[in-house]
Amino acid sequence: MKKEEIKEMPELVQRFYNYQSAVKNKSKLTALEYVSDIRSFLRFMILDDYPDTEFEKIPVSDYDENLILKANDDTVYAFLSFCKDERNNNENTRSRKISSIRTFYKWLAFTEKRLDSDPMEHLDSPKLKKSLPKYLTLDESLDLLRHIDGNNRQRDYCIITLFLNCGLRLSELVSLNLNDINLKEKTMIVTGKGNKQRMIYLNDTCVYAINEYLKIRPTEGISLKNKNALFISRNKNRISPKTVQHIVYTLLEKSGLGGKGLSTHKLRHTAATLMYQHGGTDVMLLKEMLGHESLATTQIYTHIQNEQLRAAVENNPLNIPSAKSETEDAGE
């Protein structure tokens, strides 16, 4: 959803967007996702009035607010069934829609005072499949770094180094500014979700990579808007998320790691996994470094190690199914 589409929404939803953006300080992407999910919910509730109209083209600008206020959890569950059966939305997407609707109705009840109580307070979310995050092993990470070459090798090496050593999100990396870096103190200020800032300590590898990149970083022809950006594209602008993704995918292919579902975010998982497994980093410290809101999010990395321990036991050469029966026979 694009920001200019907000004006096509009912006034109540526009106020909700402004509240999430200005008061709750949600990122533009998060606030727009909320509104996009709510727009789908509104379209579903008037679907029967537009039998010959594509779902994505059902207008909601003149939506009756009373329909919004009268919706209940049964309405939402019917919407989720529609999303699954007719829209092929997976459980993650449906779970996100539930979260958006919950947030909207909580705002209606407690901030706008348009409802006596929150009708969506007890909504159940779709059960999500629990899966361990994909990540690179230590050898694969080193191999990825070895395959960096070309005209922008210092910049690309610095980008991959910060991903693998600091566990940055893609949005955090591209938003880094020159004045966020203090090489003397070996620290870096990172702006995460909700514009929350945290300080990350830089190891010697990161300091070296940044220094090498700064030697060749363009200084001429950069617009005033982008002059403070750490990473500069070939067009002399702040590097874009799309460009960084392209760099990472290209290097993964060069390293023989393509086709494994790896991405920039998997490099963040790699940093966290390596720090937990090889650096002995406490899970609470890891939570602070990664900028997680909840400890439960960070604890996925303890599960990785648990699974590896389980695999190590299963792969023990003495794990021979016949050994048990032979021992039992010997005791008879």
N, C-alpha and C positions, 0 to 999 in steps of 0.2 A: 504494500500500500504506500502511496506517495502522500506527502504532507498536504499538497494542494487538494487532495480528495477529501480532506477533513471537512471542508465547507459544504460538501454534499451530504453530510451526516445530520441527523436531528440535532437541535440545539443542545439537548441534554447530553448527548454523546460528545459534542464539541467541548462542552464545559468539563466533562470527564477527562478528555485528552489534555486540556490546558492544566487541570489540577495535577494529573500525573506528571506532566512535563515540568511545570513551574513550582509546584508545592512539594511533591514527592521526589522531585529531582531525578525522575527516571530518564534514561537515555531516549533519544528520539526514536531509535529502533524499537525499544521496548514499548513505548507509548503507542507507536503506530501498530505494533502487533496486537496490543489490547483492542484497539479500535477496529482493526481488521477482523478479529475474531467476533467482536460484538456485531459488526455489520453482517457477518455470515449468520449469526443467531437471529438478527432482525429479519433478514431475507427468508430464513426458514419459517418464521412465524407468519409471514404473509405469502408463502409459496403458492397456496391455493388460489390466491387472487391474480396470479400471473401464470396461468397454465401454459401459455405459448411463449414465455420469455425465458431465455437462458438464465440460469441461477445467478451467474456473475453480473448480469445486467439488470437484475431486479432493483428498482430505485428505492431508496430508503429516506430520501431527504424530507418527505412529508409524513414520515412514520408517526402513527398515533401513539403518544406517550403512554396512554392508558394500557396498551398492550404490553409495553415494557414493564409497567408497574404491576400488572396482574400475572406475569409469568411466575412459574414455580419450578420445583425440582423435576416434576414430571415433564414439563415443557423441555427442560434441558436434556433429560434422558432420551426423549424422543428426537431431539436435535442430534445427540451423539450417535444414535442408531442411524439416522440419516447420513451423518458424516462418514460412518463406517461403511454402510451398504451402498450408498449412492455416490459418495465423494471419494471413497477408497482412502480415507484418512487413517493413518496408522495410530497405534495407541499413544505414541509420543505427541502427535499433533492433537489428538482428542484431549489428552491430559492438559496440554497448553491452553486449549479452548476453555476447559473447565476452570483453570486458574484465572483466565481473563474475565470470565463471567462472574466468578466469585468476587474478584476485585471490584468489578463494576457495581454489583448489587450491594456490596459492603459500603461502597461510597454513597450509593443512593440512600441507604438506610441511616448511616451514622454521620455522614458529612452533609449531604443535601437534605436530610430529614424528610425524604419523600415517602418513606415506608416506616411503618411502626416497628418492624423487625426485619432481619435479613433472611429472605426466603431461601437463599442458597447456602446458608451456613453449614448444612450437613450434607452437602453434595459429595458423593463418592467419586473418586477419580478412577479411570481405567487402570487395571493392573499392568504395570510395566515390566517388561522382561529385564531381568538383571544380567548385565553383561560387563565383563571387565574391559577397561579401555585398552585400545591397541597402542603399542609403543615400540620404539626401537631398542634393541639390546645395546650394550656398551660398544660392542664391535661394529654393529651397524651404524651407530652414531658417529664413530670415528671414521668409518668408510664414507659416510655422507660428507663429512668435512673434507676428506681427501679429494673428493670429486669436484670441488669448487674451483672453477677456472674462468677464463674469459676477461673481457674488458672491465667488468664490474666485480672482480673476484674479492677485492677488499671489502666492498659494501656487502656483498652476498655472504661472505665469510662472517662478517660482523653480525648480520641478521640471524644466521643459523646458530652462531655461538650464543647469542642472547636468548634465543628460543630454548636451546638445549641446556643452558646453565642457569637461567633465571625463571623459566617456566612462564613466560609472558603469553597473554592472549594476543591474537592477531591485532585487535583494535588497540591494545596497549602499546604494541610495538610501533605501529604506524603513527601513533600520536606522540611519540617521544620527541622532546625538544632538546636543543643543545644545553639549555640551562637546567635541564633535569639531571644532567650528568655532572658528577663531581669526581674527577679522576684522582685528585689529591686525596680525598677522603675515601675513595673507592666505593661510592654510593650512587644510587640512581632512584629518582622519584618516579613512580609509575602511577598513572591515573587509570583506575579500574572502573568497574560497573558502578553506576550511580555517581560518577565523578569522585569516587572515594580514592584518596591517595595513600600510597604505602611506600616505604623506603625499602629498597633491596640492596644488599651488599654485593659488590662486584668482586669476583675472584681475579687472579692475575691474568687468566686467559681472556676474560671479558675486557679488562683494561687494555691488554695488548691489542685485541681485535678492534676496539674503538679507536685507539691511537693510530693504528695503521689505516683505518678508514678515514679518519679526520685529515690525514696527510693529503688525500686525493679528493676529498669531498668538495664539490663545486662551491665556489663562493661568488662567482659573477653570474649575472643574468637571472638570479632568483628573485621572484616578486617579494614585495614587502610582507605579504601575507604568509609566505612560506620560508622566509629568511631564517627563522628559528628552528625549523624542522631538522631533526637529526638525519633522517634518511631522505635523500633527494633522488628523484627519478631522472631518466635521461632527458626529460622535457623540462627540467629545472623546477619541478613542483615537489611538494611533499609526496613521498611514495604512497601509492594507493594499496588497499588490501588486496585488490585483484592482482596487482603486479607482484606482491609478495607471495601470493598463492601460486602464481605462475613460476616464480623462482624456485619455490619449494618442490612443486610437482616435477619440474625439469630436472632438478638435482636428484630427486628420488628415482627417476627413470634412469639417469646416468649411473646411479649406484646399484642398479639392479633391484631396487626396492619398490618399483612401480607395480600397480595392480594389487596391492595388499591393503587398500583402504586407508592408507596413511595420508596425513594432511598437516597443515600448520598446527592445528589443535592437538594432533597426536604428538607433535614435538613438545608441546607443553606437558602432555602426559609422560613423555619420555624423561623430561627434566625431573618431574616429581618422583617418578619411579626410581630413577638412578640415585637421586638424593636420599630417598628412603632406604633403598636396598644397600647402596654402597657407601653412602655418607653418614649413615646412622642418624639421620635427621629425625628428631622427635615429631610426631604427627601434629602436635599443637603448633610447633614452629613452622612446619610445612603449611599448615592452614593459613598462618599469617603471611607467609611469603607468597602464596598463590592468590591471596585475596579472596578466599572462600568465606561466604557468610556463615555456613554451617559446617560443623566438624564432620557430620555424616558424609558430606561431599568429599572431604579429604580422606576419609577412612577407606575409600575404594582402593587406595594404594597399599593398605595393610592386607586387603583381600588378595591382591596380586601375589604378595609374598606367601600368603597362606596356600594359594593354589600351587605355587612353585614348590613349596615344601611337600604338599600332597603328591605332586608329580614325582618328586625325588624319592619319596617312599615307595611309590608304585613302580618306579623304574629300578629299584634296588635289585641287583642280580640274584639276590637270595629270595626274591618274591616269586617263588615257583609253586604253582598250585598243587603239584604232586608232593611237595615237601611235607605238607600237613598230613596227608594220608599216610605217607611213609612213616612219619613220627608216631602217628596213632597205631599203625600196624606193629611198630617196634615195641609199643607198650603193652600190647595184648599178650 
